[in-house]
Amino acid sequence: MATRGPMRLCCFLSGVLLLSFIIPSALAEERFYEFVVKETTVKRLCQTNKIITVNGQFPGPTIEVNSGDTLVIRAVNMAQYNVTLHWHGLRQLRNGWADGPEFVTQCPIRPGSSYTYRYTTEGQEGTLWWHAHSSWLRATVHGALIIHPKKGLPYPFPKPAKEFPVLLAEWWRRDPISVIRQSMITGAPPNISDTILINGQPGDFLPCSSQETSIIPVVAGETNLLRITNAAMNSELFVSLAGHKMTVVAADAQYTKPFQTNVVLVGPGQTTDVLVTANAAPGRYYLTARVYASARGVPFDNTTATAIFQYKNAPGCADTSTGANAGFSGQQGRPRSSGHPGRAGPAPMLPYMPANNDTNAATVFSNSIRSPGPVKVPGPVTQELFTTVGFGLFNCRPGPFCQGPNNTRFGASMNNVSFQLPNTVSLLQAHYHHIPGVFTEDFPAFPPVIFDFTSQNIPRALWQPVKGTRLYRVKFGAVVQIVFQDTGIFAAEEHPMHIHGYHFYVLATGFGNYNPRRDEAKFNMVDPPSRNTIGVPVGGWAVVRFKADNPGVWLVHCHIDAHLTGGLAMALVVEDGKAELESTVPPPLDLPICGL
């Protein structure tokens, strides 16, 4: 009986495909939002802080659309920092101008200025998210982006009674911008966060927080959809729910073959949708989030964030259907964080939580994700990229600017190139307008030196990367295969690698050094998952494949921002095709202008 739920969910898929031909889709709509980026005062961990938000909300506003809708979002920068906004996971076909990474596809929106992002959501549905893509602003500038099926079309699973965004994040007692600026000055890794958050709140286990703990109100017998997003800056997170099974039905806005689990792993940038049936004894149950710390000997945030999965009319609990407890917008919403009568009641039940270093739990979950059915994997491969992903240390003269490990400056690289952004024009502008001297196209397709990548005793001569703005050119229509290989330089660690502008099939992952003669036999060519962010296993590798059908300049980077800031990134230059609809569209008239 334990497997009947997932089997029943699979049966819906064929019905949805049939309905997509029978039910005419309604005309797509244009939806307008205004995002005002500004400073806002909030209180967390007994301390009042000024943070940067959108529209004064933390987390930021939830965007909801139907697949095929056009979004028009006017971003107004009233903060003291430069800012850009990224719509994580949206493909932005031919329209890199709306993608958002600073100095990659646009110059920043300066204080007092604005920029309007305009894009469509055709062919995508599920849970994505948006966030700032400038410095470390995304620590507090982020929110959910939910794409529902076209009007008249159902989900490929029974319609949930309610849907709840669950946004995970990190919190510093200091301004996150000052945290990363200190690191960039001293050369030491940035300080770890002070707590994990669920929907903007630390939960019951942290000081001055229990009265603000997020509540997810449920009704006995109903099935709800939790849309889990990891918006944390630097931490992969385990998510557990006491007393209930979670059925995974989507990841990164791609439907999956349903499977049940007690634990969900989400890396920074990733989303996972789970169905939860309220079939336990009516009461209160903790939803927890804690760090998966894959690197040995590296400090991490050891707090556990909590929210409460609370049954309506549970014994000893206040009514969760009225007052501040009903703080949801239609089927979607986030529990409000003040004056919440539902916080009174018996102590919630704690779930099983993996140990922080439980790589086996992380691997089992990640390997369980599959596409709903057979897919057509692109092939044969016409361009292949094998790239190391890992840390590096820059030699420097001992002193206040050389406070990394062993009197060095901390860095990171791909194929020994530590990525440097331009600061006078964006990469996409330089590519589109043929501006010379901004970047080179000599990113190495293979590591410049072949060594035992995952050894714990790599010669120090290989620890220092080379700085550069080196891109990799891809022909339009090419079938691209990328092997991401972790290294043991300084410390092996799982790296959530994100490719802008694309979804890709994850053909295989493994531990140790990738060996094509041995490991190609492990490729899943039947139902590999489609992702936009993939966790490269600690001391291991991942192989992804996609067709280069989206022209432009697309950033490829680790979504741990401490690593991205250190240079763990590169960019693909995908050429225009020959047909009319195979080239990058012209830039919008209000595209921000770079200033010195």
N, C-alpha and C positions, 0 to 999 in steps of 0.2 A: 504493500500500500504506500510505502514511502516514496515510490517513484511515479505514482500515478499523476501527481500534479504536473511535473515537467513533461510527461508524455502527453497529457491532455493539452498543454500549451503548444506543443509541437504541431498538434493536429489543426490548430488555427491558421497555420501559415499558408496552407494550400487554399483555404477559404479566402484569406486576405488577397492573395494573388488573383483569384477569380473575381472578387469584388472590385478590384482596381480596374478591371475591364468593363464591368457591368454598370457601376455607379459613376455618373459623370461628376468630375470634380468641379467645385464652385470656382468662380473667378478668383484669382489671387488678389490679395489686398495689399495696399501700401500702408505701413504702420509707422507713425512718427513718434520719436522720443526726443526729449531734451535732457542731456546729461550735463549738469553743472558741477564741475570739479572744484571743490572748495574745502577750506579748513573747517573742521567740526570738533567740538569738545565732547568727549565721552569719558566714562569712568570704568576701569577694569582693574582687578586685583588691588582694590582699595585706593587707587591712584587716578587722578584726573589727567587725561592726556589730550593734546590737540593732534588730530589725525587728518589725513586727506581722504575725502569721501566723494561719492557722487550723490548729489541732491540731499546731502546731510544724512544718508543712510549707510549703515554698516551692519552686515554686508549690503552691497548696493542693490538697486532695483532689479527685480526679475523681469526679463524680457520674455514675452510669450507670443509665438506666431504659429501659423500653419505652414506646412511645407509648400513652397512656391511663393509665399508672400515676399514682398520687398520691404526691407527695413531702411528707414531714413533716421539717422541719429545725429543730432546736432550736439557736438561736444564743445562746451564753453569752459575755458580754463580761467577760473577765478582764484586759483591757488598760487603759491609763490614758486612752484617748480614747473619746469617743462613737463609736458605729458603727451602720450599717445595712447590709443585704446586698440586692443586686439580682440578679435572675435574668434576665440580658440576653437579650432576644429572646422570652421566654415571654410569651404574650398576657395571662395572668392575667384571663381572661374574668369580668367582673362582680366581680372580687376584687382591686381595687387595693391593698387592705391588705397584700397579699403582695408588692407590686412593689418596695418598698424605698428609693427615693430620699429622703434625709433632708429632713424638713419639707415634702415634697410629698405622700407617701402615708402617712407615719408620722413620729412623733417618734423621736429616736435611742434606741438601747439604751444606757443609761448604764453606766459601769463597775460591775461587780458584779451587773448585772441580766441578764435573758434575755428572749427572745421566740421564739415558734415560728411559722415560716413554713409554711403548708400550702396546696398548690395541685396541680392536675392538669396533665398534659401532653397532653391530648386534641388530636388533629389536628395535632400537630407531631412531626417527627423530623429528626434530623441533629445538627450540632455547634452548640451554644450555649455560653455560659459564665456564670459567676457572679462577682460582685466587690463589694467594699465600695462604698457610695455615700455616703460621708461624708468631707468634706475630701479629702485626697490618700491616704487609706488604701489605695485600690485598687492603688497601686504595688506592694504586696506581698501584699495580701489578694485573691486571685483564683484561679480554677481552671476546669477544663473541665466542661461539663454536656452529656452525650452522651445523646441520645434515639434508641434503636434502634427499628426497626419493631416493630409488634405481634408477639407470639410467633406463629410459624408463617408469617409473611410475609417475603419476601426484600427485599433492596435492589433498586432498579431498575437494577442493574449486577451483573456477576459478583461473588460474595462474595469479598472480599479475604482473603488468608492471615492477615494481621495488621493491626491498626489502632494507630496511634500518635498521641496528642495532641502537637501542637507549639505550645507557648505562647510567644509573643514578648512581651517586656517591656522596661522601662528600669530602669536602676540608678543611684542617686545614692550617692556616698560619705557624704553627710549624710542625716539623717533627712528623708524627703520632707515630713513635716509642717512641719519647720523651714524647708524651702525655700519652701513656699507662704506660710507665715506671714511670712517676711522680705519676700516680694513684696507681701503685703497691707499691710504696714507702710510700706514705702518707696514703693509705687506703681509700681515698675519691674517688667517682665516677670520671671517666675521663671527661675532658672538652668537651663540645659539639663542633661540627664542625662550621666553619665560613661561609660556604655556601654549597648549593646543586649544583651539576653539571649535565649537559646533554651533553653526548659525550665529556667530559673533560672540558666543558666551563660553567661558571655561567650564562651567558646571559645578556640581556639588563639592568636588574635592579640592577646590582652590579657594584662597581667602576672599571674603567679601563677594562671593559669587553665587551662593546657593539660592538667593532670592531672585536671581535672573536666569536660572537654568532654563534652557529651551524645553518646551513641552510639545510632544506630538500626540494630539488627542485622537483616540481610535474608538471604534464601536465593536463590541464582541461579534465575531462572525464575519466581519467585513474584511476585504482584501484591499490594502493600500499600496501605492507605489512610492518608494523612496528614491529620489533622484540624488545620488551621492556624488559630490564634486570635491576633489582635493585641490583647494586653492592655496595650500601651504607653500611657503617660499622654498623651504629646504628639506622637507621631511616627507618620506613615504609613510603611509598610515594604515594600520590595521583597524577595521571597524567591526564591532561585535554587537549583537543584540541579545539580551537575556531572554530565555524562555520561548524563543521563536526561531524558526528556520527562515532564512532569506533565500528567495529564488531569483537568481540572476537572469535577466531577460535582455539586457543591452549593455554595451560598453562603448564609450566614445561616440555616442549617437549612431551606433550600428547594432541592430538586433542580433542576439546570440541564441545558440541552442540553450534552452533553459536548463539550469542545474541548481540544486540546493546546496547551501553552505552555511556554516556557523560563523565564518570569518570572511570579510571582504578586504582585499588589499587594493589600495588606490595610490598611485604615485602622483606627484605634483603634475597637474595638467590633465589627469585622467578623470573620467566619469564612469560610474557604474549604476545602472538602474536595477532595483530589486523589488520584487513583490513580497509583501509580508501579510499573512492572514492572521487576524487577531483571534487565535484559537486557544489561547492559554487561559488560566483562571483569571478573571477580571482583577486587575491590580495595577502596579507600577513596575516598569522594567527599564533598566538602564540601557541606553545606546551609548557605546563608548568608542573613543578614538585614541590610539596611542601610536607612538613612532615605531616603524620597522627600521632598526638601525643595522644596516648590512655591513658597514665598515668596522673593522676591529680597531679598538683603541682610539676611536674618534668621538669626541663629546657629542651628546645629543640631548634634546628636550625630553626629560623623563616623566613629564606630567601625563595624566590621563584626563581627557575631556569627557564630559557626560551630557547627554540629553535624556529626557524621560519619555518613554513610550507608555502613555497613560490611558487606561480604559475609562470610558464614560460611565459614571455612576459606580465606580469601583468602591469597595468598602473603605470607609475612612477618608475618601478623597472628595474634594470640592467638585461641583459640577463643571465639566470642561466644555459645555455647549453654549455658555453665555458669558457675557462680560469680556474681559480682556483675554480670556482663554480662547475666544473664537476669532483670534486675530489672523484670519486667512482671507485671501482674495479669491473668491470662487473656489474652484477645485485646487488652485495653487496657492501657496503662501508660506509664510514663515511665522512661527509663533512670535507674538510681540514679547518684548523683553522687560516689561514693567507692570506692576500691579496685577500679578498673575495669581488668582486664587487657587489654581490647580497645583501650585507648588506645595500646598499643605497636604499632608497625608503620610501613610506609612513609608518606611524606607524602601526604595526600589530594590529589585533583585539585580545582582551583578551577573554579567555574562562571563563565559570562558573567554579569556584574553590570551593570545599567544605571547610568549616571551618576546622582548624587543628584538632579539637576534634570531628569531625562528625563521631561518631561510627555508626550511622544509615547508612550513605553512604557506609562505609567500609563493614558493614554486608550485605547490599543489593547486593553489587558487589560480595562478596565472595560466597554468597548463590546461585548466578546465574550460577556458573560454574558447568557443568555436563558433563559426558562422552557423546560421540556422539549418542550412542544407548545402549541397554541393555548389561550388562556385567555379567560375572559369578564371584560373590564375593566369595572368599575362605571361607570354613566352613566345619564342625563346628570348633569353636575356641578350640585349644588344649593348648595354653599358653596365659595367660592374665596378662598384666602389667598395674597397675594403679599408675601413678606417678604425684606428684605435680611438678609444675614448677614455680619458683619465686625467690624472693630475700631473703637475710638473712644478719644479722649484727653480726660480730665477736666482742666480748668484748675484750678490751685491755686497757693497762695503758695509760691515757691521755698524749699526747705529739705529737711530729712531725710525728710519724708513726701511729697515731690514729686519723685521721682527717675526718673520716666518720661521718654520722649522729649521734648526741648525744655521741661524743667521742667513736666511734666504727670503725671497718674496714668493708667496703662494701663487700658483698659477694653474692653468688647465689647458688641454689642447685636444685636437683631433689630428691624427697623423703628424704629431709633433708640431703643428701650427696652432699657436695661441691667437685666436681670432680678435682682430681689432676693428672697431667700427670707424667709419669716416665721421667727420664733424662739420663738413661744409656743404654736403649734398648727400641725398640718400643713394643707396646702391641701385635701386630701381630707376631713379631719375638719371643716374650716370649711364646705366645700360640703355634706357629708352632714348635718351638724347645724345648718345655716343660721346659722353664727356670723358676724355682721357685722364689717366693719372689717379683715378679714385680707387680702383681695385685691379688686381691681376687675375688671370684665369688659369693659374698653375697649381691649384690645390692638388696634392698628390693623390692619385687613384689607389695607391697602396702605401703602406708605411715605408718611410725612407730607409729604415733599418729593420730587418727581421730579427726578432729575438724571442725569448720565452716570455711572452706578454704577461702571463699571470704568475710568474715566479715572484717569490717574496724576497729575492736577492738580485734584483735588477741592477746592473752596474750604474754607478752614479753619473757616469758620462752620458747616460741616456735620459737623465731626469730633467734636463733643461730644454724646454721647447723654444721655437723661434716665433716671434711675433709677426703677424702679417694679415692683410686683407685679401686673402687668396680664395677665389671662387672656382667652382667646377662647372664647366659647360655641358649641357645635356641637349641632345637633338630632340625636337618636337616629335612625339610618337614613339620615342625609344622605350624599350622595356628595361627599366633600371632595377638592379638588385644591389642592395647595400648590406654589407656585413659590418655590424658594430661589434668591436672587440674591446672589452674592458682590459685594463692593465693593472699590474700590482705596484706601479710607481707610487710611492708614498703610502698608499692604501688602496686596496681594491674596494669598490663600492658599486651598488646597483645604480645605474644611470637611466632615468626616464627620458628617452630621446624623442623629441617632437619634430615633425616635418611640417612646416607651414605649406598651405595650399594643396595638401594631398592627404588622402587616406591610403593606407598600404596594407598588403597582406603580410601577416607574420608567419613565415614558413616554418621556422624552428627557432628554438633557443637551447642553450646548453651551458655547461661549465667547462672551464679550461680553455685551451687555445682552439680556435676553429680550424678544422681540417676538412677541406671540401671532399676529399676522397672518402673520408669516413662519415662526415656529417650530412652530406647531401641525401643520403639514404633515409635520414630522419625527417626530410621535408614533408609537411602536410600539404599535399596538392589537391586534396578533396574539399575540406571545409575549414581552411585556416581562418582565424579571426581577422577582421578588418579594423585597424586602429589608426589614430593620429598620433598617439604617444605610446611608446613601448619601453618597458623596463628591461634594460640589458642586465642580465643576472650578474651579481657580484662575482668577480673572477670568472666571467663567462662571456657569452656572445649571443647575438640575435641576428637573424637574417630576414630582411623585409624586401618586398618587391611591389612595383607599381608601374603603370604606364604614364609616361610624361606627356600628359594631354592638357597641361595648364601652363601657358607661357608666362614668363616673368622672372623675378628674383625671389627666391623662397629660402627663408632661414631654416637651418637644421641645427638644433641645439639641445643641450641637456636642460630639462625644466627645473632643475635645482638651481636657484638663482645665484647661490654662492659659486657654483661651477660655471654658469654662464658668464658672470662678471669676471671670472678668472680666465675666460677665453675658450670654454668648451663649446665651440660653435663653428659653423661654416655656412656657406650659402650655395644654392644651386642656381645657375643661370639657365633657364629653360628657353630655348630659341622659339621664335614664332614659327608656326606652320605655314603652309602655302595657301590654304583656303581662307576665305573671307573671315570666318569666325574662329580662326586659329592664331590670332595675334592679340597682344595686350591692347586694351582700349586706351584712348588718350587720357591724360591726367585731368582731373577735375579742375575747374578754374580757381577754386578756393584752397587748393593744396598748399599747406603751410610752406613758407619760404624759410630757408635756413639762414641763420645769422651767426656771426662770429661771436 
